[in-house]
């Protein structure tokens, strides 16, 4: 009887070891961002990850050296989520994580993402 209980417990723990990582990895999406007409050389990407306890969004744009030193604004479904200054290499990045107490919007298939200049000119855009 002891052996069968021990065997059942071992099987149960093994099942949990497999089920827990699967439950934690709820969503992981990555997209390429297309350049706007004013910045045809611009390239960008975005990655969104969601688990039961946290959400994270990372967005970057590069090849926009003409905007060096200026701020670009990051939007998800039309709502501004942050801003970043373009560095000397022509790159800007934004990273948001709920674990750091930052607001991270819910992202699903069809969610739109856009990076614009402070004058509302589209730098790059795309959809998850």
C-alpha positions as CSV (number, residue, x, y, z in Angstrom):
1,X,0.0,0.0,0.0
2,X,2.8,2.4,0.9
3,X,4.5,1.8,-2.4
4,X,1.4,2.5,-4.5
5,X,0.8,5.7,-2.5
6,X,4.4,6.7,-3.1
7,X,4.1,5.9,-6.8
8,X,0.9,8.0,-7.0
9,X,2.6,10.9,-5.3
10,X,5.6,10.7,-7.6
11,X,3.3,10.6,-10.7
12,X,1.3,13.6,-9.3
13,X,4.5,15.7,-8.7
14,X,5.8,14.8,-12.2
15,X,2.6,16.0,-13.7
16,X,2.8,19.2,-11.8
17,X,6.4,19.8,-12.9
18,X,5.2,19.6,-16.5
19,X,1.9,21.5,-16.1
20,X,3.3,24.5,-14.1
21,X,5.7,25.8,-16.9
22,X,2.9,25.3,-19.5
23,X,0.5,27.4,-17.4
24,X,3.1,30.1,-16.8
25,X,3.9,30.6,-20.5
26,X,0.5,32.0,-21.5
27,X,1.4,34.3,-24.4
28,X,4.5,35.2,-26.4
29,X,4.1,37.3,-29.5
30,X,6.7,39.0,-31.6
31,X,6.2,41.3,-34.7
32,X,8.2,43.3,-37.1
33,X,7.2,47.0,-37.5
34,X,6.8,48.5,-40.9
35,X,8.3,52.0,-41.7
36,X,6.1,55.0,-42.2
37,X,6.4,57.0,-45.4
38,X,8.5,59.7,-43.8
39,X,11.1,57.2,-42.5
40,X,11.5,54.5,-45.2
41,X,14.7,53.2,-43.7
42,X,13.3,52.7,-40.3
43,X,13.1,49.1,-38.9
44,X,11.4,48.1,-35.7
45,X,10.1,45.1,-33.7
46,X,8.0,44.4,-30.7
47,X,7.7,41.5,-28.3
48,X,4.9,40.9,-25.8
49,X,4.9,38.2,-23.1
50,X,2.2,37.5,-20.6
51,X,2.1,35.1,-17.8
52,X,-0.4,34.7,-15.0
53,X,1.6,37.0,-12.7
54,X,3.1,39.6,-15.1
55,X,3.1,41.2,-18.5
56,X,6.0,42.6,-20.5
57,X,6.3,44.6,-23.7
58,X,9.5,45.5,-25.4
59,X,9.6,47.8,-28.5
60,X,12.5,49.1,-30.5
61,X,13.0,51.2,-33.6
62,X,16.3,51.8,-35.4
63,X,17.7,53.4,-38.5
64,X,16.2,56.8,-37.6
65,X,19.5,58.8,-37.1
66,X,17.7,61.9,-38.5
67,X,15.8,61.9,-35.2
68,X,18.9,61.7,-33.0
69,X,18.3,63.5,-29.7
70,X,14.5,63.8,-30.3
71,X,11.8,61.9,-28.5
72,X,9.6,59.4,-30.2
73,X,6.2,58.3,-28.7
74,X,5.0,54.7,-28.4
75,X,1.3,53.9,-28.8
76,X,-0.7,50.7,-28.3
77,X,-4.2,50.8,-29.8
78,X,-4.0,54.6,-30.0
79,X,-3.1,55.0,-26.3
80,X,0.3,56.5,-25.5
81,X,2.3,54.1,-23.3
82,X,5.6,55.9,-23.2
83,X,8.4,57.9,-24.9
84,X,12.1,57.4,-25.6
85,X,14.9,59.6,-26.9
86,X,16.6,58.5,-30.1
87,X,20.3,57.8,-29.4
88,X,23.3,58.8,-31.5
89,X,23.0,55.5,-33.4
90,X,19.4,56.2,-34.5
91,X,17.8,53.8,-32.1
92,X,15.0,54.1,-29.5
93,X,13.7,51.5,-27.1
94,X,10.9,51.1,-24.7
95,X,10.5,48.3,-22.2
96,X,7.5,48.0,-19.8
97,X,7.0,45.2,-17.2
98,X,4.3,44.9,-14.6
99,X,6.8,43.4,-12.2
100,X,8.5,46.8,-12.0
101,X,5.1,48.5,-11.3
102,X,4.8,49.7,-14.8
103,X,1.6,49.9,-16.8
104,X,1.5,47.3,-19.6
105,X,-1.5,47.1,-21.8
106,X,-3.2,43.8,-22.7
107,X,-2.1,42.7,-26.1
108,X,-3.9,40.2,-28.3
109,X,-4.0,39.3,-31.9
110,X,-4.9,42.4,-33.9
111,X,-3.6,44.9,-31.3
112,X,-2.0,47.9,-33.1
113,X,1.4,49.4,-32.2
114,X,2.8,52.6,-33.5
115,X,5.8,54.8,-32.9
116,X,5.4,58.5,-33.9
117,X,7.4,61.7,-33.7
118,X,6.3,64.4,-31.3
119,X,4.7,66.0,-34.4
120,X,2.5,62.9,-34.9
121,X,4.5,61.6,-38.0
122,X,4.5,57.8,-38.1
123,X,8.0,56.3,-37.8
124,X,7.0,52.6,-37.7
125,X,3.8,50.7,-37.1
126,X,2.4,47.1,-37.0
127,X,-0.2,44.8,-35.5
128,X,0.2,41.7,-33.4
